[in-house]
């Protein structure tokens, strides 16, 4: 039951491994470049090798890359879609070069179209990306559920399930974000509600395809559709409800990644301790 956090790549992508091991995590998530820029700078081979060497020595698993926030694979804007697809392919290729286990992506927004348009377009984008990045066969693409604001696709497990069913041969799965799920209307405040959510994941996704959990509390209220993360146990979800979910017998072995707010390393350490306590790890 690995637990990690999102680490900075400041000063070089290989330094993220040291940041994770210094705190004592089991896994780590990173960006492979600035998440708010379209600019693509290829990683120097020396940095790629240093990252792989550091990761091997640290024995971290899983090691996860989160795609750029700019990528929108659901957009009907053909220019934006081509830019998004190009960057998505680049990040998948980079993940392959780095030996990344999971590439997590938001499915995007469909604006004046409809959910079926978005599902079809995301499916096609994943297939094209796979064909364009043969070096990334071992990297699994995970669709992250969304909070549901605006015209986001992926706030419902049914929508993500359709994408995953359409890309079954493309090595895809689900990354479930607890903050997003709460904001979208999935409750875990009681064991009964948690059981209903797990059954929903099983029906629409398949529990074997739930590969990763982003463990975040929520600054927004239940069903608010607000994507605002909070420290573990300090938001509207609360420790008890988070514990119900991550300790469910069908969920308890799924790796956790924290994306909680931070002002210093102390915040990461505090949230890591809370997450381990929730799972009964000393």
Kinemage of the C-alpha trace (Angstrom):
@kinemage 1
@onewidth
@group {chain A} dominant
@subgroup {mainchain}
@vectorlist {calphas} color= white
{ca unk a 1} P 0.000 0.000 0.000
{ca unk a 2} L 2.443 2.679 -1.236
{ca unk a 3} L 1.856 6.303 -0.213
{ca unk a 4} L 3.601 9.247 -1.871
{ca unk a 5} L 3.145 12.867 -2.842
{ca unk a 6} L 3.605 15.218 -5.785
{ca unk a 7} L 7.228 16.384 -5.822
{ca unk a 8} L 8.842 19.387 -7.482
{ca unk a 9} L 11.248 18.925 -10.424
{ca unk a 10} L 12.984 22.262 -9.763
{ca unk a 11} L 16.681 22.058 -10.587
{ca unk a 12} L 16.272 18.903 -12.682
{ca unk a 13} L 13.764 16.074 -12.921
{ca unk a 14} L 16.100 13.626 -11.162
{ca unk a 15} L 16.009 15.776 -8.007
{ca unk a 16} L 12.354 14.831 -7.480
{ca unk a 17} L 13.434 11.354 -6.406
{ca unk a 18} L 15.651 12.756 -3.648
{ca unk a 19} L 12.800 14.990 -2.473
{ca unk a 20} L 10.587 11.934 -2.144
{ca unk a 21} L 13.155 9.732 -0.396
{ca unk a 22} L 14.182 12.517 2.008
{ca unk a 23} L 10.642 12.524 3.387
{ca unk a 24} L 10.447 8.740 3.311
{ca unk a 25} L 7.695 8.110 0.770
{ca unk a 26} L 7.064 4.881 -1.104
{ca unk a 27} L 6.065 6.516 -4.392
{ca unk a 28} L 6.076 9.886 -6.137
{ca unk a 29} L 4.213 11.931 -8.734
{ca unk a 30} L 5.828 14.654 -10.857
{ca unk a 31} L 5.335 16.869 -13.878
{ca unk a 32} L 7.901 16.197 -16.580
{ca unk a 33} L 7.910 19.901 -17.561
{ca unk a 34} L 6.052 23.094 -16.635
{ca unk a 35} L 2.337 22.214 -16.381
{ca unk a 36} L 1.290 25.704 -17.511
{ca unk a 37} L 3.376 26.135 -20.667
{ca unk a 38} L 3.126 24.787 -24.201
{ca unk a 39} L 6.901 25.033 -24.560
{ca unk a 40} L 8.578 21.671 -24.998
{ca unk a 41} L 12.238 21.253 -24.129
{ca unk a 42} L 13.615 17.764 -24.541
{ca unk a 43} L 15.172 16.257 -21.439
{ca unk a 44} L 18.953 15.875 -21.738
{ca unk a 45} L 19.953 12.220 -21.935
{ca unk a 46} L 22.142 12.649 -18.865
{ca unk a 47} L 19.159 13.867 -16.832
{ca unk a 48} L 17.001 10.983 -18.046
{ca unk a 49} L 19.681 8.483 -17.023
{ca unk a 50} L 20.154 10.206 -13.652
{ca unk a 51} L 16.414 10.007 -12.994
{ca unk a 52} L 16.232 6.303 -13.823
{ca unk a 53} L 19.297 5.542 -11.721
{ca unk a 54} L 17.957 7.475 -8.716
{ca unk a 55} L 14.541 5.834 -9.021
{ca unk a 56} L 16.078 2.344 -9.169
{ca unk a 57} L 18.190 3.002 -6.086
{ca unk a 58} L 15.241 4.477 -4.188
{ca unk a 59} L 12.984 1.531 -5.099
{ca unk a 60} L 9.960 3.791 -5.474
{ca unk a 61} L 6.705 2.425 -6.892
{ca unk a 62} L 4.679 3.640 -8.562
{ca unk a 63} L 6.365 6.620 -10.176
{ca unk a 64} L 3.710 8.793 -11.789
{ca unk a 65} L 3.705 11.684 -14.253
{ca unk a 66} L 0.769 14.103 -14.302
{ca unk a 67} L 0.203 15.734 -17.689
{ca unk a 68} L 0.139 19.471 -18.325
{ca unk a 69} L -2.948 21.382 -17.168
{ca unk a 70} L -3.181 22.919 -20.645
{ca unk a 71} L -4.009 19.659 -22.393
{ca unk a 72} L -7.670 19.413 -23.433
{ca unk a 73} L -8.386 16.234 -25.368
{ca unk a 74} L -12.155 16.929 -25.364
{ca unk a 75} L -12.108 20.343 -26.989
{ca unk a 76} L -14.027 20.901 -30.261
{ca unk a 77} L -11.486 23.616 -31.156
{ca unk a 78} L -9.380 21.808 -33.752
{ca unk a 79} L -6.327 24.046 -33.237
{ca unk a 80} L -6.375 23.514 -29.466
{ca unk a 81} L -7.012 19.806 -29.926
{ca unk a 82} L -3.969 19.411 -32.187
{ca unk a 83} L -1.797 21.306 -29.692
{ca unk a 84} L -3.196 19.211 -26.832
{ca unk a 85} L -2.675 15.949 -28.668
{ca unk a 86} L 0.875 16.926 -29.620
{ca unk a 87} L 1.790 17.747 -26.027
{ca unk a 88} L 0.045 14.612 -24.762
{ca unk a 89} L 2.092 12.479 -27.168
{ca unk a 90} L 5.279 14.262 -26.079
{ca unk a 91} L 4.526 13.601 -22.416
{ca unk a 92} L 3.750 9.950 -23.127
{ca unk a 93} L 7.046 9.603 -24.998
{ca unk a 94} L 8.917 11.291 -22.145
{ca unk a 95} L 7.213 8.949 -19.684
{ca unk a 96} L 8.384 6.004 -21.765
{ca unk a 97} L 11.962 7.312 -21.756
{ca unk a 98} L 11.862 7.749 -17.967
{ca unk a 99} L 10.302 4.342 -17.279
{ca unk a 100} L 7.180 5.890 -15.725
{ca unk a 101} L 4.502 3.512 -14.427
{ca unk a 102} L 1.414 5.730 -14.780
{ca unk a 103} L 0.644 8.839 -16.856
{ca unk a 104} L -2.338 10.643 -15.307
{ca unk a 105} L -4.396 13.037 -17.416
{ca unk a 106} L -7.567 15.084 -17.069
{ca unk a 107} L -9.950 14.263 -19.940
{ca unk a 108} L -10.808 17.929 -20.574
{ca unk a 109} L -13.861 20.052 -21.426
{ca unk a 110} L -16.215 19.777 -24.404
{ca unk a 111} L -17.618 23.350 -24.331
{ca unk a 112} L -20.627 23.619 -26.706
{ca unk a 113} L -20.565 19.945 -27.690
{ca unk a 114} L -21.835 17.013 -25.589
{ca unk a 115} L -20.344 14.239 -23.436
{ca unk a 116} L -20.504 11.672 -26.250
{ca unk a 117} L -18.395 13.969 -28.444
{ca unk a 118} L -15.800 14.216 -25.657
{ca unk a 119} L -15.758 10.470 -25.006
{ca unk a 120} L -15.173 9.749 -28.680
{ca unk a 121} L -12.442 12.362 -28.984
{ca unk a 122} L -10.529 11.309 -25.851
{ca unk a 123} L -10.705 7.690 -26.999
{ca unk a 124} L -9.268 8.612 -30.398
{ca unk a 125} L -6.555 10.773 -28.825
{ca unk a 126} L -5.362 7.912 -26.622
{ca unk a 127} L -5.217 5.548 -29.578
{ca unk a 128} L -3.221 8.037 -31.657
{ca unk a 129} L -0.861 8.712 -28.749
{ca unk a 130} L -0.210 4.997 -28.287
{ca unk a 131} L 0.635 4.587 -31.963
{ca unk a 132} L 2.934 7.608 -31.785
{ca unk a 133} L 4.811 6.538 -28.641
{ca unk a 134} L 5.880 2.898 -29.061
{ca unk a 135} L 8.590 3.446 -26.419
{ca unk a 136} L 5.897 3.874 -23.750
{ca unk a 137} L 4.310 0.416 -23.898
{ca unk a 138} L 4.907 -0.116 -20.174
{ca unk a 139} L 3.400 3.229 -19.154
{ca unk a 140} L -0.295 2.965 -18.313
{ca unk a 141} L -2.507 5.962 -19.115
{ca unk a 142} L -4.868 6.821 -16.252
{ca unk a 143} L -7.934 9.008 -16.716
{ca unk a 144} L -8.533 11.168 -13.644
{ca unk a 145} L -12.100 11.878 -12.543
{ca unk a 146} L -13.044 15.556 -12.510
{ca unk a 147} L -15.019 17.821 -10.174
{ca unk a 148} L -17.550 18.555 -12.911
{ca unk a 149} L -17.269 22.327 -13.236
{ca unk a 150} L -18.332 23.872 -16.543
{ca unk a 151} L -18.376 21.341 -19.378
{ca unk a 152} L -15.761 18.978 -17.930
{ca unk a 153} L -16.030 15.356 -18.980
{ca unk a 154} L -15.169 12.732 -16.376
{ca unk a 155} L -17.194 13.889 -13.384
{ca unk a 156} L -19.232 10.695 -13.673
{ca unk a 157} L -17.764 7.229 -13.502
{ca unk a 158} L -20.057 6.242 -16.380
{ca unk a 159} L -18.276 8.674 -18.724
{ca unk a 160} L -14.803 7.488 -17.725
{ca unk a 161} L -16.003 3.900 -17.992
{ca unk a 162} L -16.994 4.469 -21.616
{ca unk a 163} L -13.557 5.889 -22.440
{ca unk a 164} L -11.813 2.972 -20.759
{ca unk a 165} L -14.021 0.393 -22.446
{ca unk a 166} L -13.237 1.976 -25.814
{ca unk a 167} L -9.495 1.905 -25.085
{ca unk a 168} L -9.330 -1.519 -23.469
{ca unk a 169} L -6.403 -2.596 -25.632
{ca unk a 170} L -4.531 0.648 -25.004
{ca unk a 171} L -3.487 -0.085 -21.400
{ca unk a 172} L -5.668 2.470 -19.616
{ca unk a 173} L -7.121 2.779 -16.135
{ca unk a 174} L -8.638 5.106 -13.536
{ca unk a 175} L -6.994 7.546 -11.140
{ca unk a 176} L -9.688 8.420 -8.580
{ca unk a 177} L -9.294 11.815 -6.920
{ca unk a 178} L -11.162 11.969 -3.602
{ca unk a 179} L -11.622 15.758 -3.712
{ca unk a 180} L -12.978 15.658 -7.264
{ca unk a 181} L -15.271 12.748 -6.469
{ca unk a 182} L -16.694 14.538 -3.408
{ca unk a 183} L -17.197 17.750 -5.400
{ca unk a 184} L -18.957 15.768 -8.135
{ca unk a 185} L -21.357 14.140 -5.668
{ca unk a 186} L -19.791 10.817 -4.643
{ca unk a 187} L -20.030 10.437 -0.854
{ca unk a 188} L -17.997 8.275 1.539
{ca unk a 189} L -19.284 9.762 4.788
{ca unk a 190} L -20.801 6.416 5.806
{ca unk a 191} L -19.773 2.840 5.172
{ca unk a 192} L -23.002 2.390 3.198
{ca unk a 193} L -22.195 5.291 0.865
{ca unk a 194} L -18.633 4.046 0.514
{ca unk a 195} L -19.873 0.600 -0.428
{ca unk a 196} L -22.168 2.173 -3.036
{ca unk a 197} L -19.242 4.094 -4.536
{ca unk a 198} L -17.015 1.026 -4.672
{ca unk a 199} L -19.821 -0.923 -6.358
{ca unk a 200} L -20.159 1.930 -8.861
{ca unk a 201} L -16.433 1.801 -9.650
{ca unk a 202} L -16.642 -1.969 -10.035
{ca unk a 203} L -19.629 -1.726 -12.384
{ca unk a 204} L -18.490 1.182 -14.561
{ca unk a 205} L -14.703 0.776 -14.480
{ca unk a 206} L -13.728 -2.565 -13.007
{ca unk a 207} L -11.773 -2.635 -9.743
{ca unk a 208} L -8.669 -4.015 -11.469
{ca unk a 209} L -8.497 -0.823 -13.517
{ca unk a 210} L -8.478 1.441 -10.442
{ca unk a 211} L -4.711 1.900 -10.358
{ca unk a 212} L -4.184 5.048 -8.293
{ca unk a 213} L -5.929 7.287 -5.762
{ca unk a 214} L -5.228 10.994 -5.348
{ca unk a 215} L -5.871 11.449 -1.638
{ca unk a 216} L -7.058 15.021 -1.108
{ca unk a 217} L -9.550 16.664 1.215
{ca unk a 218} L -11.853 19.353 -0.221
{ca unk a 219} L -12.174 23.085 0.388
{ca unk a 220} L -15.505 22.967 -1.432
{ca unk a 221} L -18.693 21.486 -0.040
{ca unk a 222} L -20.271 18.224 -1.188
{ca unk a 223} L -21.495 18.468 -4.776
{ca unk a 224} L -19.990 21.957 -5.194
{ca unk a 225} L -18.125 21.024 -8.416
{ca unk a 226} L -15.157 22.985 -7.055
{ca unk a 227} L -11.682 21.574 -7.667
{ca unk a 228} L -10.050 22.932 -4.516
{ca unk a 229} L -7.780 20.580 -2.591
{ca unk a 230} L -7.312 20.742 1.180
{ca unk a 231} L -4.965 19.052 3.652
{ca unk a 232} L -5.987 15.572 4.815
{ca unk a 233} L -8.714 15.811 7.456
{ca unk a 234} L -8.988 19.608 7.270
{ca unk a 235} L -11.692 19.961 4.614
{ca unk a 236} L -15.346 19.128 4.099
{ca unk a 237} L -14.649 15.426 3.478
{ca unk a 238} L -12.813 14.798 6.746
{ca unk a 239} L -10.553 12.010 7.934
{ca unk a 240} L -13.349 9.595 8.773
{ca unk a 241} L -14.862 9.663 5.284
{ca unk a 242} L -11.451 9.472 3.594
{ca unk a 243} L -10.613 6.503 5.816
{ca unk a 244} L -13.825 4.717 4.850
{ca unk a 245} L -12.808 4.848 1.199
{ca unk a 246} L -9.095 4.034 1.288
{ca unk a 247} L -9.603 1.210 3.796
{ca unk a 248} L -12.404 -0.522 1.941
{ca unk a 249} L -11.311 -4.152 1.381
{ca unk a 250} L -11.403 -3.663 -2.404
{ca unk a 251} L -9.421 -0.394 -2.274
{ca unk a 252} L -6.909 -0.813 0.571
{ca unk a 253} L -3.989 -1.909 -1.614
{ca unk a 254} L -4.328 0.832 -4.249
{ca unk a 255} L -1.384 3.302 -4.139
{ca unk a 256} L -2.066 6.793 -2.786
{ca unk a 257} L -0.622 10.072 -4.032
{ca unk a 258} L -1.137 13.270 -2.027
{ca unk a 259} L -1.737 16.526 -3.901
{ca unk a 260} L -2.420 18.566 -0.786
{ca unk a 261} L -1.558 22.292 -0.441
{ca unk a 262} L 1.965 23.050 0.728
{ca unk a 263} L 3.962 26.037 1.859
{ca unk a 264} L 6.972 23.960 2.918
{ca unk a 265} L 8.251 20.404 3.215
{ca unk a 266} L 6.664 20.294 6.675
{ca unk a 267} L 3.210 20.264 5.067
{ca unk a 268} L 4.107 17.190 3.009
{ca unk a 269} L 5.436 15.403 6.093
{ca unk a 270} L 2.288 16.267 8.076
{ca unk a 271} L -0.051 15.010 5.343
{ca unk a 272} L 2.031 11.882 4.772
{ca unk a 273} L 1.771 11.033 8.478
{ca unk a 274} L -1.993 11.585 8.383
{ca unk a 275} L -2.385 9.363 5.329
{ca unk a 276} L -0.360 6.593 6.930
{ca unk a 277} L -2.352 6.893 10.145
{ca unk a 278} L -5.598 6.552 8.169
{ca unk a 279} L -4.296 3.312 6.719
{ca unk a 280} L -2.998 2.089 10.050
{ca unk a 281} L 0.672 2.352 9.072
{ca unk a 282} L 3.071 3.353 11.835
